[in-house]
């Protein structure tokens, strides 16, 4: 049976809660697998594992339970090794790196922040700020909508102004939130978001970070800000040097 890896902890990490279950149907038991000064939070990998909602939630719940008692380096959903020996070998080879990461991330959590424009609000904002756009829009209105060329020109002007506003707002959001976080990690770009950034925040500073987000919402009402957290610090683990498929640990990625 393959070994499913939830995360990495120090060997001194407290015992996991009795009866803790993880992924699978039925859910499988979770245990600590020691390797020198480290240990992995593992279980048996079910056959045909897929990123179903039930298993994604179970993976997160195991990390939450383990993280409540001490620092845990979270592995992505679906991290599977052929056997326990492969896991202990990887931990032994990269012990220095994982110990450093455990120390650096102790007491820290991740908040993912996504931002998008409220369409009507941002259109009002860019038109109010640009007299040329207002003048052309008014001229088109007076002429019954304007010619095809005038409509196209107006559309291009508005689109350009919105792109410029997106860049300005993305920089502004990161500037506001950087001050309340210890580190940042940019997420994958998407046409649906002008900001997708994860922030590393000390648990003791989480209240200040969330207050800063509320300030950003008040100061930037033309933005929609979505916050997910606190999460295990997935974006700040860093697998370390020489990470490649030959380690024997592969990962099935969850559906966004």
SVG drawing of the C-alpha trace seen along z (x, -y; Angstrom):
<svg xmlns="http://www.w3.org/2000/svg" viewBox="-30 -67 51 69">
<polyline fill="none" stroke="black" stroke-width="0.4" points="0.0,0.0 1.4,-3.5 1.9,-6.1 -0.1,-9.3 1.8,-12.3 -0.1,-15.1 2.8,-17.1 6.1,-17.2 6.6,-18.0 9.4,-17.9 10.0,-14.6 9.1,-16.3 5.6,-17.2 2.8,-16.0 1.0,-12.8 -1.9,-13.1 -5.5,-13.0 -6.7,-9.4 -8.8,-8.2 -7.8,-10.9 -8.9,-9.9 -7.9,-11.2 -8.6,-10.7 -10.3,-7.7 -13.7,-6.0 -13.9,-4.9 -11.5,-7.5 -8.1,-5.9 -6.2,-6.3 -3.4,-8.9 -0.1,-8.3 3.3,-9.9 6.2,-8.3 9.5,-9.3 12.8,-10.0 15.5,-11.3 14.6,-14.8 11.6,-14.9 8.4,-13.0 5.8,-12.8 2.1,-12.9 1.0,-10.0 -1.7,-7.4 -2.4,-4.7 -3.1,-6.1 -6.4,-4.9 -6.5,-3.5 -7.8,-5.8 -7.4,-9.0 -9.0,-12.0 -9.4,-15.6 -13.0,-15.1 -14.4,-17.7 -14.7,-15.1 -11.0,-14.2 -9.9,-17.8 -11.7,-18.6 -10.2,-15.6 -6.7,-16.6 -7.2,-20.1 -8.8,-18.8 -5.7,-16.5 -3.4,-19.5 -5.6,-21.6 -5.5,-19.0 -1.7,-18.5 -1.1,-22.3 -3.1,-23.0 -0.4,-21.3 2.7,-22.7 4.2,-23.7 3.5,-21.5 4.8,-21.9 1.8,-21.1 2.1,-19.0 -0.2,-19.6 -3.3,-17.4 -2.5,-14.0 1.2,-13.7 1.9,-10.0 5.0,-7.9 5.5,-4.3 6.1,-3.3 7.2,-4.5 10.9,-4.1 10.7,-6.6 9.2,-9.2 11.9,-8.7 14.6,-8.8 13.4,-12.2 13.1,-13.6 16.6,-12.4 18.2,-13.8 16.5,-17.2 16.5,-17.3 18.4,-20.6 16.0,-22.3 12.9,-21.0 14.2,-21.9 14.8,-25.5 11.3,-25.7 9.7,-24.5 11.5,-27.1 10.7,-29.9 7.0,-29.0 6.4,-28.2 3.4,-30.2 2.6,-31.4 -0.5,-31.0 -1.4,-31.8 -4.1,-34.1 -4.9,-34.1 -6.4,-37.3 -8.0,-37.7 -9.3,-41.0 -11.5,-41.9 -13.2,-45.0 -16.9,-45.7 -17.7,-46.4 -20.2,-49.3 -18.1,-51.0 -14.8,-50.9 -16.5,-52.1 -17.9,-55.1 -14.5,-55.7 -12.5,-55.7 -15.1,-57.8 -15.2,-60.3 -11.4,-60.6 -10.9,-61.0 -12.4,-64.1 -11.7,-62.8 -13.7,-59.7 -16.6,-61.7 -16.5,-64.1 -16.6,-61.3 -19.3,-59.4 -21.4,-62.6 -20.8,-63.3 -21.9,-59.8 -25.0,-60.2 -26.0,-63.4 -25.6,-61.9 -27.8,-59.0 -25.0,-56.6 -22.2,-57.7 -20.7,-56.1 -19.1,-52.6 -15.7,-54.2 -16.7,-56.5 -18.1,-53.6 -15.0,-51.5 -12.8,-54.4 -14.8,-54.9 -14.6,-51.2 -10.8,-51.2 -10.4,-54.2 -12.5,-52.7 -10.7,-49.4 -7.3,-51.1 -8.4,-53.1 -9.7,-50.0 -6.4,-48.1 -4.5,-51.1 -6.8,-51.1 -6.3,-47.3 -2.5,-47.8 -2.9,-50.7 -5.3,-48.8 -3.2,-45.6 -0.2,-47.6 -2.2,-49.5 -3.7,-46.3 -0.3,-44.7 1.2,-47.9 -1.6,-48.0 -1.4,-44.3 2.4,-43.9 2.7,-46.1 0.7,-43.6 2.4,-40.4 5.9,-38.8 6.1,-37.5 4.1,-37.2 3.7,-34.7 2.0,-35.5 -0.5,-33.0 -1.1,-32.0 -2.4,-34.8 -6.0,-34.6 -8.2,-36.8 -10.8,-36.8 -8.6,-38.4 -6.3,-41.5 -4.8,-40.3 -4.1,-36.7 -1.5,-36.8 -0.9,-34.7 0.4,-36.4 2.4,-34.8 1.1,-36.2 2.0,-35.4 -1.0,-34.1 -0.6,-36.9 -0.9,-39.5 -3.9,-37.9 -6.3,-40.4 -4.2,-43.3 -4.0,-41.7 -7.8,-41.3 -8.3,-44.9 -6.0,-46.0 -8.2,-44.2 -11.3,-45.9 -9.5,-49.3 -8.7,-48.3 -12.4,-47.5 -13.4,-50.9 -10.7,-52.8 -11.2,-50.9 -15.0,-50.4 -14.7,-49.6 -12.9,-46.4 -14.2,-43.1 -11.7,-41.5 -12.0,-37.8 -10.0,-36.3 -9.3,-32.6 -7.7,-31.7 -6.1,-31.1 -4.6,-28.2 -1.5,-26.1 1.4,-28.0 1.3,-26.0 2.8,-28.8 5.8,-29.2 7.0,-25.6 9.5,-25.5 10.3,-21.8 14.0,-22.6 16.9,-22.1 16.9,-19.3 13.2,-18.8 12.2,-16.5 10.2,-13.4 13.0,-11.1 12.1,-11.7 9.3,-9.2 6.7,-11.5 4.1,-12.6 1.1,-14.9 -2.4,-15.0 -3.5,-18.6 -6.9,-19.7 -9.5,-21.2 -9.7,-25.0"/>
</svg>
